[in-house]
Amino acid sequence: MKATSAKIFALLLVVLPSATALAAREYQTPSGRPEAVFVNTSPEEASNKIAALCVKQGWTPSRQSMQVTCEYKINGFSQALTNVLTAPRYATSVRHFISFNLIQDGRQTLAQARQYQAFTTAFGQYNETELANDNAFNSSIDVMLASGAVLPIGTRFPDKSWWGIEFFPDANLKSPTKIASFNNPSPAKLSGLIIGDEVVAVNGKKCKNIKECFKISDALNIGSDIIVQVIREKQILEFKWIVSKRPDVAELEGCNNICLDPIKNSFPLSRQDLSIAEEIERLELLREKGIITEQEFQAAKNKLLDLN
C-alpha cells in the first residue's frame, strides 16, 4: 500500500514527544521498529530513492554509508510549541529529523527508521530526543513505502476493519473520499466498488472525509456487515461486504520469487564490482575512521584515476 505525500505530511505535523498521538499505530512489524523492505534493490539504490522522496517533500537530505537522514519542517505553531516544551530558554530552535539505516539482505535492502528532535544550548551542548509516538512510527513507515519499499513479511495490523482502498489526496489535506486504487486483496473491490466512486455514508451514517468513514467502520465488529453508499455518475449506490481485518503480510510485494534467487551480479557486492566513484567513497570512509592516512588515501585515489 503506497502512502500519499498528504498522509505523510499530516502525520509529521504531530511530533511532540509529550503530545497524545492522534492516530493509533497502523503497523505491527516483526522487529517492533519502523521498517520496510526495498525489493531487488541495493543499499545505494534504496538510499537514492529515499533521498529523492525527501527532496520531493521539500526536506533536506544528507547521506553517509548505509544511512540517509532528512531534516523536515513542521508548521509554525507546532515549531513554537516544540521550542517551548523541549528546548531550554537559551538554545537553538529545535530541528526535526528522520533517519534511515540501510541493511543489505540478499537481493533486498531492509530500511529501519527513527525520528528525533535536536537542539544546541548556548553552551554548545548538543541534545537529541527520539520520537516514539504512534504518529512518528506510522509516518516513518509511510515515507519508506512512498519511496518504493514494501512491508516486510510478518507485518501485522490492528484489528480494525479493512477496506483495501487508497483515496485521492488533495492539496488541503482534507482526506477526500474518492477512490483512487485498490489493494490486493480488497473486500471493497470484491463488493463492486470501482475507482472514482465517492464514499458518502457508512451504515447509514454520513461521512465527509476518510477519517470519519473509517471511524464508523472501525466501531463495527469483525464479521459483521458493512454497507457503504457511494456517488457514481450522479447516482447513489450501495455496496455491502463482511467486515474483516487486514491480512498479515505473507510475501514481499513485487517479489515474484525473483528476489529469492541466488545473487549473481544484480548490484555491486564486492570490491571488484564497485565503480571508481564508489571505490573513492569507500576510501574516504576509511580515511575518516583513521584506518588509512591522508597520504595513503591520495595514493590509492591517484591509482584509481591513473594519475600516479
N, C-alpha and C positions, 0 to 999 in steps of 0.2 A: 504494500500500500504506500503510494507516494505521498509525501507531506507537501502541502502548499506553502508558498512563502508567507501568505497571510496567517496561516496557522502558526508557523514558527515565530513570526514577529509578535503575534498576540501573546504567545506563551512567554516570550522573553521579556515582555513588559512587567511580569511579576517575578522579581529576582531577590527580593529582600529575604534574608535568612530568617528574620523574625516574623515575616508575614505568613498568614494562613494561606495555603495553596488553594487556588481557585479551581483546580482540576485534579481529580484523583489520578493515580499512576495508571497509565494505559497499557504498559507492557510489564511482563514479568520475565526477564531474561535469565538464561542459565546461570550466569555469574552473579546476578543481582545488581550489576552495574549497567549504565547506559552503553550499549554495544550494538554493532551491526556488522555485516559481512559484505565486502566487495568481491563479487564472484568473478573468477578468471581475471583478476586484476592484481598487478604488482603493487607493493607499497608506494612506489614513486607515482604510479598512475592514480592510486587512491588519494595520495597527497594532492595531486593536481586537481582532482575532481572536488575535493573539499575546499581547497583554496579558491577555485573558480566560483563555487557556490557562495563563499564568504564575500568575494568581490561583488557578486551579483546582489547580495543583500546590503551592500554598502559598508561592509565591515573591513577591518584592516588585518590581513593575514600575515603571519610570519612562519618560517619553516626551519626546522632542524632535522637531523637524521631521524627518520621514523616518527616524526611528530609535527603536527600542524596546530598553531594557536591563532585564534581570531579574536580581535578586540571588537566588541559591539557596543552600540549606543542604545540607551533607553530614553524614554521621554523625559522632559524637563522636570515634571513633578516627581516622578519616581527617582530621578537622579538627586534632586534636592533632599528628598526624604531619606535616601540611602546615605547621603553625606552626613545628615544629622544623626542617624541611628548607628552608623557603622564607624565613621572616622572621628577622631578627636578634633578639637577646635582648630588646632594649628597643624593641618595636614593637607595634602593634595586632594583634589576631588577623587572620589572612588572610581576606579576603572573596572570594566566588566569584560571577562574573557571566557572563551570556551576552547578547550584544548583537546586534541585527538591524538592518542597513542596508537600507532600502527604496528601490527604484528603479522608477519608472513606465516601462513599456514597452508603449505602445498601451493595450489593454484589460487588460493584465496588470500585476502588480507582482512584480518579482523581489526576493527577500529573500536576503541573504548574511549569514552569522552567524560570530561568533567567540566563543570563551570565554577568559576571563582571570582571573587572581587579582590582588588588590591589597592592599597594607598601607601604613601610615604609620609612619615611625620616630618615636622620641622627639623628634627634632629637627625634626619636621614635614615630612620629605621623603616625597613620595608615590612609591610603586614599583608598577609594573604588569608582569605577566608573562603573555604569551599562552600558552594551552594548545594544543599542536599534535599531541597523540597521537590515535590512531585512535578511541578511545572518545569524545573530545571532538568529533571530526569526525562520527561516527555519531549521537551524541545531539543535536548541533545540528540536523542534518537531520531527525531524528525529532521534535523539538519543532515544527519548521515543518510537517511532514506531519500531526502531531496537531492543528495549528492550522487545517488545511484546505487547505494548499498541496499541490502535486504536484511530482514530479520533473521537471526541465527536459529538453527534447528533447536527445538526445545523451548522456544519462547512461548509463554502462555499469556492469557489475557483475563482480566477480571470478569466475574460472572455478570456481565451486562449484555443487553440484547444486541445482536449482531445483524446489521443490515447488509453489509458488504457493498457500500456505496461511497463514492467520492463526489463531492459537490464543488461547483464552480466558486472560486474565491472572488471577492470584489475589492475595489480599492479602499473601501471604508471599513473593512474587516467586520462586516455585519453578518457573516455566515449565512449567505443566501441559501435557498432550499432547492435550487435547480440541479438535477443530477448531471454530473459530468462523465462519470465512468463507473464501472462495477469491478469489485474484487472477485477473486475466484477461491472458494465458492461464494455465491451471493444469493441468500434467500429472497431478497427483494427482486432480483432479476428473474429468478425462477417463478415468482408470483405474477410476472407480466410487466413490471416497470421497465421503462426504456430511458435512454439518455435524452435529456431535455425535459423530462417530466418535472414539474414543480410541486413539491410537497406542501400541502396547506393544512392538514389535520392528521392526528393520530388518535385512533379510537374515539372519534367524535370531538376531540379537543383541538382547537386551532393552535397553530404554531407559526410564528413569524420568522424564526431562524432555526438553524440546525440544533443549536443548544437546547431550545425549547422542545423540539421534536424528539431528540434523544432523551431528554429528561422524562418525558411522558413514557417512552418505551422502556426506559431503564427501571421504571416503577413496576413493570409487569413481571410476572413470574416466568421463569424459563419453562417452556412447554405450553404456555397459554397462547391464545390467538391475538394477533395484532392486525388492525385494519387501518390502512393508510390511504388518505384521499390526496389525489394529485390533480393538477390542471394540465391538460394535454389538448393542444389546439382549441383552446377556449372552452373545453368541456371538462367537467369534474368527474373523475373516475375513481373507483375504489378497488383496492387490491388487498388480499389477505394472505398471511402466512403464519406459521407457528414460530413463536419467539424461541431463539436458540442463541447460545453463546458462541463467540468467535472460536473456531477450531485452533488447536495448538499448531505451531509450525513444525511440520514433519519433514520438509525438504527445503533446500535453498532455492528460492525463486529464480528462474532463469538458468538454472544449472544444466538441466537436461543430461545429467550424468557425465557431460564432457569435463566438468570441473573436478570429477573424481578420478580421471585418468592419470597415469603417471606423468610427471613433468618431463617435458623434452626441452624445448627452448622457447617456452611461452613468454618469458621475460627474463631480464638479467638476474642470474643467481650466483654466478661465480666471477672471480676477478677477470678472467679472460673474456667474459661476456659484457663487461662494463664499457661504456663509451669513454672517450677521453675526458669529457666534462664530468662524468660520474666518478672516474678514477681520481681526478683532481679534487673533487668534493670529498672523496674518501681520505685523500692525503691531508686536506685541510683539517678534517676532523681529528686525524691522528696528531697533527701539529698542535691543535687547540688543547688536546688532552695531555700534551707533553711527551707523547710516545716517540715522536721524531723531532729533531731540531729544525730550526728555520733553514739552516744550510742543507740538511738532508731533504727538506721539503722542496727547496728550489732546484736541487739537483734532480730529484725524481720528476718534478714538473717539467724541467727542461728536456729531460729524456723523453717524456711523453710527447712533447711538442717538437721533438727532433731538433732542439736548439743547441745541444751540447756538442 
